[in-house]
Amino acid sequence: MTFLRKLPAPNRSCLSPRLSLKVWNTPAPHHLRTITTTRDPEGQTRNRVAIVTGAARGIGRAIAHRLAKDGYNITVSDLPSLQYQLNSLVSELTSAGDGKTKVHAQPADVTSPSDVASLINSSASVLGSLDTMVANAGIAQVKPLLDLTPADFSRMFDVNVAGVQNCFQAAAKQMITQKIPEASEIRGKLIAAASIVAFKPFALLGHYSASKWAVRGLCQVYAMELARHKITVNAYAPGIVDTKMWELIDEGLAEREGKEKGEMIRKYSDQLIALGRTSVPEDVARLVSFLGSEDADYITGQTYIVDGGIIFT
Ligand SMILES: NC(=O)c1ccc[n+]([C@@H]2O[C@H](COP(=O)([O-])OP(=O)(O)OC[C@H]3O[C@@H](n4cnc5c(N)ncnc54)[C@H](O)[C@@H]3O)[C@@H](O)[C@H]2O)c1
């Protein structure tokens, strides 16, 4: 609660003076419908605000691009060591589209509650509110369960599970201080990165699978506890997405099977994916765009698979 009292007032000077893009009697195109504007106490209007963690590369970067295209103002975050990539993302986002997206970058290690508190605080202070929190940051490791050290195991859970907990807890507390946006029944949205391994584990990714299974469970309980605050909580579960993370998984699996780099991702894509191609980050970003939109207002506690047809629920 001390943290809440210390929250700075929204910086009204940087709030968008744009009026609502909603046209009530005619259905708007999808990209306009996802822009819900609201009025602050002084009667100004603003676009919604999202935070994306693990945004410097891969799926997080694609999500940041997609949410900016959807009309959000965005805070992007990643480890301090990736500040350079975050800066280049800020340039890309501010120069894309109509050039009106407000973008803020704040490095944070999601395992650190104080880093995450600063992230939420600075985002609310610079962009004026928090409507959608995307807890995307995550790590993977290829190792048999019998070889795992206690440090391997706790590191996995610190980043993938405690990281989501830190982000969701601080984001929800910020959202609860805010009014429900005009013409909306939802105050805010929490969205986390799970995985298909949250439904069917993958051998040699044991602790990773267990951590993503935990993310699915955490989202379900958050959905139960936050429904009374009109906050929805969901997760996305990608399959095999061509990012640095799968490069690492591919290398780890190839090493064990005596294969060349790139062979394992090709093999699994060919054998497992019904739609016949490896996923790209934009496949996942489209799902996150939907979960963040008002079209998903009546959905909570769910983990949605986006894998081209590997796991069938
Ligand atoms: N790539 C896939 O096939 C796949 C499949 C299912 C789920 N996922 C999940 O999607 C999310 C994004 O994965 P990706 O493929 O883009 O991976 P990636 O490795 O390319 O990107 C992950 C990002 O998270 C950041 N990160 C790691 N630890 C962090 C920490 N402690 N604090 C802040 N940031 C941290 C990294 O710096 C990196 O920028 C992850 O949670 C991952 O588990 C990925």
Ligand as a Chemical Component Dictionary entry (heavy atoms), coordinates in Angstrom:
data_LIG
# 
_chem_comp.id                   LIG 
_chem_comp.type                 NON-POLYMER 
_chem_comp.pdbx_formal_charge   0 
_chem_comp.three_letter_code    LIG 
# 
loop_
_chem_comp_atom.comp_id 
_chem_comp_atom.atom_id 
_chem_comp_atom.alt_atom_id 
_chem_comp_atom.type_symbol 
_chem_comp_atom.charge 
_chem_comp_atom.model_Cartn_x 
_chem_comp_atom.model_Cartn_y 
_chem_comp_atom.model_Cartn_z 
_chem_comp_atom.pdbx_ordinal 
LIG N1  N1  N 0  9.577  -19.072 -28.963 1  
LIG C1  C1  C 0  8.683  -19.980 -28.699 2  
LIG O1  O1  O 0  8.530  -20.964 -29.438 3  
LIG C2  C2  C 0  7.781  -19.878 -27.507 4  
LIG C3  C3  C 0  6.823  -20.861 -27.331 5  
LIG C4  C4  C 0  5.974  -20.795 -26.239 6  
LIG C5  C5  C 0  6.092  -19.758 -25.327 7  
LIG N2  N2  N 1  7.043  -18.814 -25.520 8  
LIG C6  C6  C 0  7.114  -17.765 -24.501 9  
LIG O2  O2  O 0  6.972  -16.489 -25.102 10 
LIG C7  C7  C 0  7.731  -15.518 -24.380 11 
LIG C8  C8  C 0  8.651  -14.805 -25.350 12 
LIG O3  O3  O 0  9.542  -15.759 -25.912 13 
LIG P1  P1  P 0  10.495 -15.484 -27.166 14 
LIG O4  O4  O 0  10.438 -16.690 -27.993 15 
LIG O5  O5  O -1 10.238 -14.161 -27.742 16 
LIG O6  O6  O 0  11.906 -15.507 -26.402 17 
LIG P2  P2  P 0  13.178 -14.567 -26.521 18 
LIG O7  O7  O 0  14.246 -15.255 -25.755 19 
LIG O8  O8  O 0  13.443 -14.189 -27.925 20 
LIG O9  O9  O 0  12.700 -13.259 -25.758 21 
LIG C9  C9  C 0  12.473 -13.275 -24.374 22 
LIG C10 C10 C 0  12.714 -11.896 -23.834 23 
LIG O10 O10 O 0  12.526 -11.934 -22.413 24 
LIG C11 C11 C 0  13.586 -11.194 -21.823 25 
LIG N3  N3  N 0  13.856 -11.642 -20.455 26 
LIG C12 C12 C 0  14.406 -12.813 -20.043 27 
LIG N4  N4  N 0  14.550 -12.810 -18.717 28 
LIG C13 C13 C 0  14.095 -11.608 -18.279 29 
LIG C14 C14 C 0  13.999 -11.009 -17.002 30 
LIG N5  N5  N 0  14.423 -11.634 -15.893 31 
LIG N6  N6  N 0  13.462 -9.771  -16.916 32 
LIG C15 C15 C 0  13.050 -9.113  -18.029 33 
LIG N7  N7  N 0  13.121 -9.631  -19.266 34 
LIG C16 C16 C 0  13.653 -10.855 -19.380 35 
LIG C17 C17 C 0  14.797 -11.470 -22.717 36 
LIG O11 O11 O 0  15.811 -10.512 -22.520 37 
LIG C18 C18 C 0  14.171 -11.446 -24.099 38 
LIG O12 O12 O 0  14.184 -10.173 -24.666 39 
LIG C19 C19 C 0  8.475  -16.293 -23.299 40 
LIG O13 O13 O 0  7.782  -16.214 -22.079 41 
LIG C20 C20 C 0  8.456  -17.718 -23.805 42 
LIG O14 O14 O 0  8.561  -18.654 -22.773 43 
LIG C21 C21 C 0  7.890  -18.843 -26.579 44 
# 
loop_
_chem_comp_bond.comp_id 
_chem_comp_bond.atom_id_1 
_chem_comp_bond.atom_id_2 
_chem_comp_bond.value_order 
_chem_comp_bond.pdbx_ordinal 
LIG N1  C1  SING 1  
LIG C1  O1  DOUB 2  
LIG C1  C2  SING 3  
LIG C2  C3  SING 4  
LIG C2  C21 DOUB 5  
LIG C3  C4  DOUB 6  
LIG C4  C5  SING 7  
LIG C5  N2  DOUB 8  
LIG N2  C6  SING 9  
LIG N2  C21 SING 10 
LIG C6  O2  SING 11 
LIG C6  C20 SING 12 
LIG O2  C7  SING 13 
LIG C7  C8  SING 14 
LIG C7  C19 SING 15 
LIG C8  O3  SING 16 
LIG O3  P1  SING 17 
LIG P1  O4  DOUB 18 
LIG P1  O5  SING 19 
LIG P1  O6  SING 20 
LIG O6  P2  SING 21 
LIG P2  O7  DOUB 22 
LIG P2  O8  SING 23 
LIG P2  O9  SING 24 
LIG O9  C9  SING 25 
LIG C9  C10 SING 26 
LIG C10 O10 SING 27 
LIG C10 C18 SING 28 
LIG O10 C11 SING 29 
LIG C11 N3  SING 30 
LIG C11 C17 SING 31 
LIG N3  C12 SING 32 
LIG N3  C16 SING 33 
LIG C12 N4  DOUB 34 
LIG N4  C13 SING 35 
LIG C13 C14 SING 36 
LIG C13 C16 DOUB 37 
LIG C14 N5  SING 38 
LIG C14 N6  DOUB 39 
LIG N6  C15 SING 40 
LIG C15 N7  DOUB 41 
LIG N7  C16 SING 42 
LIG C17 O11 SING 43 
LIG C17 C18 SING 44 
LIG C18 O12 SING 45 
LIG C19 O13 SING 46 
LIG C19 C20 SING 47 
LIG C20 O14 SING 48 
# 
